[in-house]
């Protein structure tokens, strides 16, 4: 999809409704702007977090809490000192 938007005074831009609908963006949502080779990739923070959570889950298929394991290891190290 290719759409056009105009930048107004102060660098403000309205995101076209077709883009908001396609990206499921609502009023108040936070967006991330990734700039590569003079191009901007826009994604919502909630989408990016979902993507990161999926990546982490794929690397920890057992679903066990690695944070809790780390905390227990640190507590054991303190006891052993």
C-alpha positions in Angstrom: 0.0 0.0 0.0 1.4 3.4 -1.0 -0.3 6.5 0.6 0.7 10.1 0.8 0.8 12.4 3.8 1.9 16.0 4.2 4.1 17.3 7.0 2.8 20.5 8.5 4.4 23.3 10.6 6.3 21.9 13.5 6.9 18.5 11.8 3.4 17.3 12.5 1.9 14.7 10.2 -1.5 13.0 10.1 -1.3 9.3 9.6 -3.9 8.4 6.9 -6.9 6.4 8.0 -6.1 3.6 5.7 -2.7 3.2 7.4 -4.2 3.4 10.9 -6.8 0.7 10.0 -4.2 -1.6 8.3 -1.8 -1.3 11.4 -4.7 -1.4 13.9 -3.5 2.0 15.4 -5.9 3.9 17.7 -5.8 7.4 19.2 -3.1 7.5 21.9 -1.1 4.5 20.6 2.7 5.0 20.7 4.6 4.5 17.5 8.2 3.6 16.7 10.1 5.1 13.8 13.0 3.0 12.3 15.1 4.9 9.8 17.1 2.9 7.3 18.6 4.2 4.1 16.4 7.3 4.0 13.2 5.3 4.5 11.0 5.2 7.6 9.4 2.1 9.0 6.5 2.8 11.3 5.2 0.3 13.8 3.2 0.4 17.0 4.9 -0.2 20.3 2.3 -2.9 21.1 3.0 -4.8 17.9 6.8 -4.6 18.5 6.3 -5.9 22.0 4.2 -8.8 20.7 6.9 -9.6 18.2 9.6 -9.6 20.9 7.6 -11.7 23.2 7.1 -14.3 20.4 10.8 -14.3 19.7 11.6 -14.9 23.4 9.0 -17.6 23.7 10.4 -19.4 20.6 13.8 -19.4 22.4 12.3 -20.7 25.7 9.8 -23.3 24.6 9.6 -24.9 28.0 7.9 -21.7 29.3 9.9 -21.8 32.6 10.8 -18.4 34.1 14.4 -17.7 33.3 14.2 -14.6 35.5 13.2 -16.6 38.6 16.0 -19.1 37.9 18.5 -16.3 37.7 17.3 -14.8 41.0 17.5 -18.2 42.7 21.1 -18.7 41.3 22.1 -15.3 42.7 20.6 -16.0 46.1 22.5 -19.3 46.2 25.7 -17.5 45.3 25.2 -15.1 48.2 24.6 -17.9 50.6 27.7 -19.7 49.4 30.0 -16.7 50.0 
